[in-house]
Structures are given as C-alpha cells and as structure tokens.
Amino acid sequence: MLLDQGYRIADLNRPIASHIGGGRSRAIETLPPLPKILIAVPTCFSFEYDRWEMKSDPDKTGFHQNGPNEQTQAVRETWAKDIAPFGQHVTLKFFYGKPASGYPRQPLADEVFLDVPDGYGALPLKTVGVCQYAVENDFQYVYKCDTDTAVYIDRLILEILENRFDYAGYVHANVCSGGPGYLLSRHAAKIVATQGRNPDHWAEDVWVAKVLGNANVRPLMLPCHRPGFSAHFFFNEGFTPVKLTEGIVSMHAVFPTEMRQWYEFKERNGRREPVGQDKDTSPVQSTD
C-alpha cells in the first residue's frame, strides 16, 4: 500500500530497531562484548614530502612542510588517552616505516616498525602493513587515520557497534578520505593485506578504495568524519569551539596546537559540549 502511494524503501545498511521481547529491558540486558578494534595511525620519524605535496604555502600555515614530526606526540597527549577505559578491546598503534639510515631506536609499546620506506610516498605500503598486522593479530575492525586527525574515541566505538559495514568513512568520489579516517572490517583488511601489495597510486586512500572496489566492496558514507575541505584545516582560523557539534566523530586536519586546545576544551566541558547544533550521526550509502 505504501509503495502504491509513492513511498520507497531505503536500505541504510545498518540495524535501526530490534524487538527484545516482552518483560525485558535494555537496562538489564547483558550487552555483547566489544569487538577487537585496532586504531592504526601511520606516522614517520620526520616529514619528507616531495612532488605535489610541497606545493606553495603562501600563508605559512605549515601545510606539508618537511622537518620534525610533532604530531604523533600530540595524539599521545590528547585523544589517545581516551582509549584506556576500553581495555584490551581497543588498541592504538603508531606505524612507522624504515628510514634510509635505518631505524633510529627500538619501537615503543604503542609502536610498530614496518619494513617499508618511511617517506610520505610509502603511505600505501604502510597501510597494507597495517592491514597485515590487523589480520595477523585477529582484529575485527581497523580504524586508520592521520596523525593530524582529532578523534572522539567514545563516539567512534559507538559508531562501530551501531553500524554494519566493510568499508566506511567520509566518501568523496567513491573513496573514503584518509584524512578524517576510515573503518575497515576484518574482511576488508584481509583484501587490502593480500591484494594491495603493489600500489599503483601514491594516495593511500585512493589505493585502498581501488583495491576494495576491485573486490566489489563499496564505501559507506559516515558524514560525522569531517575533513577540512578546501581549507584543509578543520580549524582553519585557529581553535574555534563553535565548530564542535554533537555529531562529529573525527576532524582533519588538526595540528598539534589546536589538537591540544580542543582536547583541553573537551575535558573541561564534558557533557556541556558540543557548542554547535549539528546532531546528524546517520551514515549514508554512497552513490558516487
């Protein structure tokens, strides 16, 4: 009858409601265990950009500048600390490559040293290494993001629990953007680990999308993973609390100063955050 009236059925690729039976309450129901989740952050000992990545920077904002990497420590001092309450279910690892002069030290407890180059151009190979690590260590989900990405960990975990996907993130042209981060199921990670070893594209997110597309794995749009769009930086005029909304799961690019300011604001304000009004947390299936 509804179809006859012009309505259409929407498959949102996730459970919307479930019947739990008479006389039962979600408040007393035993919750299922958390899946084993890897939060993977490819990083480097120092930035070594080349080709287009060194494009002109008239505003001197620090976009794609060679030199020491201060972003990894900023992540450690901010949102990485929010992982602790999830115990053994959620693990964060920073993935390094091997500089031409060799590894300068032994890996720390939250680091993995991959046998691939450490430069920006090796990011596709690092991502394949991330997926291999995830599969070998029995992770059910992988969230990969950049070192200049700010993440609300509790919202990310809830997003994983509430949705059903193999490949999800902020979708543009059938690619889940690597900046604000994307999610892979174990199935998708295994595809990248086994079929992505010979990248033919310098952009890691484009290469992952191509490998998964060849395996008929399509992206799911998660609008709450926010890129900086044409400005590149999420806080393009410095940290601005009004840009923080309830729906945001991740933000890119957020460099060390703004990341620390955001995290301090988040910790100080608690449930009074967000400042903005955007509450849309629903994923949308990409049709690009």
N, C-alpha and C positions, 0 to 999 in steps of 0.2 A: 504494500500500500504506500509506504513512504517513497519507494523508488518510483512508483507511478506519479507521485506528486513532485518529482524532480529532484529529490534528495539523492545524494551519492554516499557510498561507503568509503571511509578513509581508513586505510591500514597504517597506523602510526608505528608499527614495528616494535611495540612495547606493551606490556600489560597495563591496562587502565584501572580495572577493578577486579576483585575476586571475592567470591562468596565463601565465608568461613564457617557457615553452619549456625543453626540456632543455639542460643545459650552460650556462645563463646565470645570472647572479647580479645581484640588485638593487644590490649594492655597486659593480658596474662598469657598470651600465646608464646610459646618458645620460638625465638627467632632463629633462622638458619645461620650457620657460621659464615663469616665473611670469606669471600674467595681470596686466594693468594694473589696479591697485586704488586707488580713491580712499577715503581715510579723511576723512570730512566731519564737522566739528564746528561746528554753528551756534552763534553766540555774539552778544554785544552789547557796546556801549561801557559801558552801565550798566544795571542791572536796573530795570525799570519794570513791576511787576506790577499787576494790577487784578482786579476781581471776586473769584472764589473763591480765587485764588492768594494773596491777602493774608489768608487765614483766621488765626484766633488762633494764637499761638505761645507758650503758657504757659511752656514750658521755655527760651525764648530761645535756641533752637539755631541760629538764622539761616536757618531754612527759609522760602524765598520772601520775603526782605527786600529792599526797594528800596535802591539805592546802588551804589557802585563794583563793577565786576566783577573779582575777583581770581582767578577760576577758570581763565581762559584761560592766564595766565602759569604757573599750577601745572601745567597739562598740558604746556606747553613745557619745563618744568624736570624733568619726570618721563618718562612713558611715550612721549611724542612723540620723545624722543631714540633710542628703540629702532628707529625706522623707518630710520635711516641705512644699516644693513647691506644693506637690500633695494634700495638704489639707485633707479634710475628706474622700477622696477616698482611701488613703493608711494609714494603721495603723500598728505601730510596738508595740508588746507586748513581754516582757520577762516573761516566765512561770516558776515559782518556785514550788517545792514540799514542803511538811511539814517535817521539821527535827524531830527527835525523841523527842527533848526537846520542840517542838512547834515552831510556827513562832516567830522570834525574834523581829518583828516590824510589823506595818501596811504596806500594799503594796503602792508603789509609783504610780503615774499616769500612768506610762508605764509598770506596772507590774500586773500579775495575779497570785494569790496564789491558787494552786490546792490541793485538798485533797487526795494526793498520796505521797508516800515517796520521799525524796529529793535526795537520792543517785543515782549514775550512773545506777545501776541496774533497777531503776524505770523509765528510759527514755521511754520505750514503753508505760507505763501508762501515762506519761506526754504527749506523742504525741497523745494518744487517747483523753486526756483532751483538748489539743489544738484544735483537730477536733471538739469536742463537743462545745467548745467556738465559733469556726468559724460558725458552723451551727446555733447555738442559736442566734448569732448576725448578721446573714444574709450576711456573706461574700461570694463573688462569687469565690474567689481564695484564696488559702493559699500557702505561701512560707515558708517552715520550713528549718532553717539552724542552725549550731552550733555557739557557742559564739566565736570560733576561725576561723570564716569564714569572709572574706572581700568581700563586695558586691558593685558593681556598680549599684546603685538604678535606674538610668535612663535607663540603658540597660536592667535591669530586667523587668521594666514596659513595655518597648517596646517589649520585648520577649513575655510577656503575651498577649499583644494586637495583635501581628502578628501571633500567633500560635493557634492551636485548639488542646486541649489535656484534659485528665482527670488526668494523672499521668506522670510527666516528670522530668528529671534530668540527671545526668551523670550515664549511665546504665552500670552495670557490673553484669553478671550472672542473668539478669532479675530483678535486684534490683537497684533502683535509690539511689545513695550514699547519706547518710545523712550528710556527711561532707560538701561538697560544696553546699548542699541544694537541695530540690526537690519541685516541684509545684504540688498542688492538686486542682482540680476543686471542686465546692461545692458538686457535685455528689460523687466524690471520698472521700471527707472529711466525708460525711454522712455515707458512708460504713465503714470507719475506726472507726468513733464515735460509731456506733451501733454494729459492728461485731468484734471489736478488743479489747474488754474489758478484755479478759482472755489470755494475751500473753503467748505463749509457746516458745519464743525465747528472749534472753537477748538483741539482737541487734535491736534497734528500726527500722532501715531502712529495715532490712530483714523481720521483723514482718509486717510492712506496706505493703511491696511487697507481702507477703504471703496472707494477708487479701484481698488485691485488686485482686490478681491473682485468688483467690477462687471465686471472683465475676466477673471474666473474664475481668478485667481492666488491660491492658498491658502497660508497660512503653514506653515512647518516649524518645529517646536519645537527650540530649542537650549538645553537645560537648564543649560549652563555659562555663560550670560549671566545674572548674578544680580542681581535687584532687591532693594531693602531691605524689600519687602513693607510691612506696616502701620507699621513703624518709619520707613520712608522711607530712612533712612541705613543703609548696609551695616554700617559700624562705628558702631552706634547708641550705644555707650558708650565711644567713643574707639578708636584703633587697637588691634586685638587680633589678633596673628599666628595664633592658633589657628583663626581663621575662614578662613584661607587654605588651600585644598585644591588638589590637582593638577588637578582638572577645570575650575577657574574660568578663563574667558576674559575676562570683564568684570564689573565691580562698580559698582553705583549705589545710593544716592548716596554719593560720597566727596568731601568738601570739601577745600580746599587743605591744611590741616594734616595730616589723615590721609593724603591722597594722597602728600605728601612723605615721611611716615613709612613708608608702605607701600613706596614706591619705594626708599628707603634700605635697608629690610629686604630687599627682593628682590635688590638689587645686592650687599648684604653676604653674603647667604646662598647665592646661586647655586643649585646643584643640591641643596643641603640642604633647600631649600623644596620642597614645602609642609610645613606642620606638621600639617594635618588628614589625614583618611584617604579622603575622597571622591575617587574616580577615574573617575566616570561622565562620559564625554565624548560619549556617543552622542546624536545628535539624535532626536527623537520626532515623528512626524507628528501635528499637532493634529487632534483630533476634536471640538473645541468647536463 
